[in-house]
Amino acid sequence: MKRGKKYKAVAEKVEKNKLYTAEEALALVRETKTAKFDEAVEVHIRLAVDPKKGDQQVRGAVVLPHGIGKAARIAVITSTKATEAKEAGADFVGAEDLIEKIKLGKMEEVDVIVASPEMMPKLASVAKILGPRGLMPSPKTETVTDKIKEAVEMLKKGKLSFKNDNTGNVHQVIGKVSFDAKKLEENYAMFVDAIQKARPSGIKGKYVMTISICSTMGPGIKIAL
């Protein structure tokens, strides 16, 4: 990939083979932003998991203490808790009508879909659409629940679901470069702790292989484990 002068200039601030402390890396990521907009701060973690094995899937949820700089757009699919969902601040609420929109590709952009249990058999028909986008509700990420009001409120406060991709990596936004250093450090620590707690029982030996962070348009910075 051809990089511009601005990127090359900030990339020179990052020592290629150095492993930084989390504090150093998060300070550096704020110095190496290149875009005019408020870039996201991303964490990329390579795990020693085999994504083809069911007992090595990494899934979990975490509430970052300072959120990620934007409120999640939430859709709730329910036939029994629509009033609760609306009162809690869900952006879209429906039942079969929302499932039909998903099938037709007419569903508005959302960050999370929450479903009450009775809707899960009907959601099976759109699992192949939602799954690859990381939007399929699951009990493991607490997005299938009877406690709709509580779930939506926690998501609005910054609760995030995460899972490994098909190469065994986990990618997550933990804030914006405009956040002060302390907030980024606390969000980072909380997220890495959640990854450790989500360690599959089938993993023996080393679990977290590498961690790097970057801003949306900035260079990657490796963190010492």
N, C-alpha and C positions, 0 to 999 in steps of 0.2 A: 504494500500500500504506500502510495506517495504521500509524504507528510509536508505540511506547509512550514514556512520559516518560524512562525510563532510556536508551533508544536515542537520543532527541533530545539528552539531556544529554551523552552521550559524543560524539555526532556534531559537536557544537559545538567540540570540540577539534581537528577536522580542517578546515583551510582548504580550501574547495571547489575553487579553481582552482590551488592550490599544487602544485608538483612537488617531492616530498621526496627526499632521498637514501635509499638502501636502509637505512642505519643509523637515520636519523630515523623512517622509516616503520615499521620493525620494532619500534622502541621504542614508537611510538605505538599500534601494533596491540595491544600488551600492555596499554596503558592504556585502550583502548576496548572491551574485552570487556564483555559485559552479562550473560552467562549464569552460573549457579552451577556448571555443569560445566566441565571443562577443554576450552575450545574449540580447534578446529583452526585453524592459520594457513594460509590459502589464497592461492595466487598465480594471477592471471588475466592471461594474455598475449594481446593481439590481434596477429595476424600478417598480413602482406601476402601471403596465399596465396589462391588460388582452390581451395576444397575440391572442386570438381567436376573438376579436372584431376589426372590420375594422377601427373604429374611434379611436383606441388606439395604432395603429402601430407607432413606432418611426423610422423615416428615415431621413437622412440628409447627408450633406457633409461638410467637413472642410479642409482648407489648414493649416497644422501645420507649424509654422514659421521656424522650423529647420528640417522638413522632418522626416523620420523614419529610416534613415541610409541605405536605398537602393532605387534605382529607380524602379518604378512600371513597370511591363511588361504589355503592353497594346495591345489589339487586337481591330481593328476597322472594323466593318461590315457595308459596304456602297456600293451603286452602283453609287453614284454621287460625292463623295468627296475623292476618293482614293488618288489623288495627294496631297491634303491638309494634309491628314493623314500621308502620308510618309514624307512630308516636316517637319511636327511637331515632328517626331521622333517615331511614332507608331511602335511597334515591329512586328506586323502582320496586314496585310490589305487584305481584300477580301470581297466577297458578299456571294452568294449561296455556293461557294466552301468552305468557312469557316464554314457555317452552316452544310454542309455535313460532314466535319471533326468532328464537335461536336457530330453529330448523331452517327458517327462510333467510337467515343472515341479516335480519332487521333489528336485532337487539342492539341497543345503545351501548357504547363503550363503558365497561365497568371494570373495577379492580378486583372485586370479590363477589361471589354468589353464595348466599346462605339459603339453606332449604330446611323445611321442617320434615321429619321422618316420613310422613305419609306420601310425600311427593317423590321420594327417591326411586320407586319403581318406574315412574313416568319419566324421570330424568335420564334413565338408562338409554332412552332413544336418542339423546344428544351427547352421550358420554364421549363419542369420538370427535365431536366438535369442541367440547369444553376441555377435555383431558389435555390435548397438546398445548392449550393456552393457559394451563394451570388454574382453570376456573371450576373444575368439577368439585362440587361439595363433598366433603369427607368427614366422618366422625373423628379421624385422626387429627384433623386441623380445626376441629370444633366448629365446622361450618355446616354440619348436619346436627340440628338440635331442636328441642322443644322450647328452649329458653331464647327465643328470637330477640326479645327486647335487649337482654343482657349481651347477646352476641353482637348485635348491631352497635350498641353503645361502646363496647370494647374495640370494635373495628374502627369506629369513628375516632377513638382516642389514640389509634396508632397500632393496633394489633395486626401483626403480619403473619401470614402462613408461608412456609418455605418447604421445598423438597428438592432432592437431587435431580439433575437432568440425566439424559441418557448416556452421558460420559462420566457420571459420578461426581459432578461438580455442583456446588450450590452458589447461586448469585443473588445478591440482595442489596437494595438501596438502603442506606442507614441515615440519610439526611441530606442536607445541602451544603455547598461550600461556604455559604453565608452564615452557617451555624458557628457559634464560638467553639473553640477547641475542646472545652470541658464537655459540652453537650455531645459532640461527635465521639469523644472518648467513652462516655457513659453508654451511648447507643451501641458502639462497637463492642464493648465488654459484655453487654447484655445479649447481643446477638451471638457472639462466639460461645458464651455460656449455654445458650439454647441449643446450639449445634452439638456441643459436648453432651448435653442431656438427651439429645435425640439419637445418640450412638446406638446402632442396631446390635442386638445380642449376638448376632452371627459374626461380628467383626472381632478378630483376635489381633493383638499387636497394635501397631501404629494406626491411628484412625484419621487424624487430620494431617495431610501431607504438606500442603502449602497454603498460605494465605497471602493474597495481594489486594491492594486497594487502588482506586483511581477515581478521578472525577469523570463525568460523562465524556469529555473530549480530551482528557489528559492522559499522561503515561502511567503505566502500572508501577506500583511501588511494593516491593516484597517485605513481608513482616516476619520477624524472627518468632519461632514458636517456643 
